[in-house]
Amino acid sequence: MVRPCDNLDPLAMFPLSEARAIEVHKYFLSERVGYDVGFEAAIENWCTFHAEQWRQTRLKKDLAAQADEIRRHKWIESERAGSDLGQHAVIDWIERYAADWREWREEQD
């Protein structure tokens, strides 16, 4: 008997960007050993040896990219206003764009 949850995508529990990284990892791991290692083994290897470093690197890149977007928004809005809007522009970006930007960012790479 097959239960509905038995056929779930093994990568579904990971964010899209990390799932793609695991797929690439699976490919190279399989190439190294000469056969398809499968997702279970690739995920186990990923979580044991690579996930923490990948996540730290990804977080640093995301935070730097987000800071650049905020600075750009602050500059544009300050130019429009004719004065430095400071934290008001930062809060404006967070309220208006942060959620969509994070969703867009997750789809990148």
N, C-alpha and C positions, 0 to 999 in steps of 0.2 A: 504494500500500500504506500503510495506517495502522498506525503503531507504537503499542503500548499507552501510551507516555508522551506521545504527541501530544495527547491529550485531557485532560491534567491541568488542574485548576483553577489559573489563573495566580496566584490569591491564596493558594494552599496553602503557599507558602514564608514567609508572614507570620503573626505571631500573630493570633489571632481579632480582638482589639480593633483592631489596625492594618489588618487586611483590611476591617473595617467602615468605618474611616476612609477607606480608599482607595475603597470603593464610593461613599461620600458625595462624595468628591473627584471621582470620575468623573462623577457626576450633575451637579455644578455646572460642571465643565469642559465637559461636553457641552452644558449649557444656555447657557453663554457663547458657544460657537462655533456653536450651532444644529444640531448633529448628534451622534450617538453616536460618541464618540472611541474607544471600545473599551478593553479593559483594558490592552492592551500600552502604548498611548499614555498612559493614565491612570497606570499604574504608573511609567513612565519620568518623567513630569512630577512625580509624587509624590516619587520617589526623588531627583530633581534639586533640587526647590525646597521640599519640605515635610517630608520624613521626619525629618531631623535635629531640627528644632524640635519636631515632634510627639512624637518619642521622648523628648526632654529634658523636655518639659512633662509627658508621661505618667509618666515616672520620678519626677519631683518629686511629683506627685499620689499615686502609688502608695506612695512612701516615707513621705509624710505620713500617709496613711491607715493604713499598716501600723504606724507609730509610735503612732497613736491606739489601734489595737487592742491593741497591746502594753501601753500605759499602762492601758487599761481592764482588761485581764487582770491586770496587776500589782496594781491597786487592789482588784479583787474577791478575788483570792487572798490578798492581804495582810489584807483585812478578815476573811476566813474564819480565817486563822491568828492574828489578833490582833496582828500585828506586820508591819513592812515587810519583805517578802521580797526586795526589791532585785533583783539580777541573777538570782537563782534563779527568780523569776517570769518574767523575760525569757527565760531559757533554756528554761523549761517551755513558754512559748508557742511558741517556735521549734520545739521538738521535737514538740509536740502538734498545732499548728495552722498553722504557716507554709506548708507545701506545699499544704494544702487551701485556705487563704486565698488564696494566689497563683493557684491554679486558678480559684477563685470570682471573684477580682478580674478576671482576664483575660476572663471572660464578661460583665462589666459594661460599660456604655457602649454 
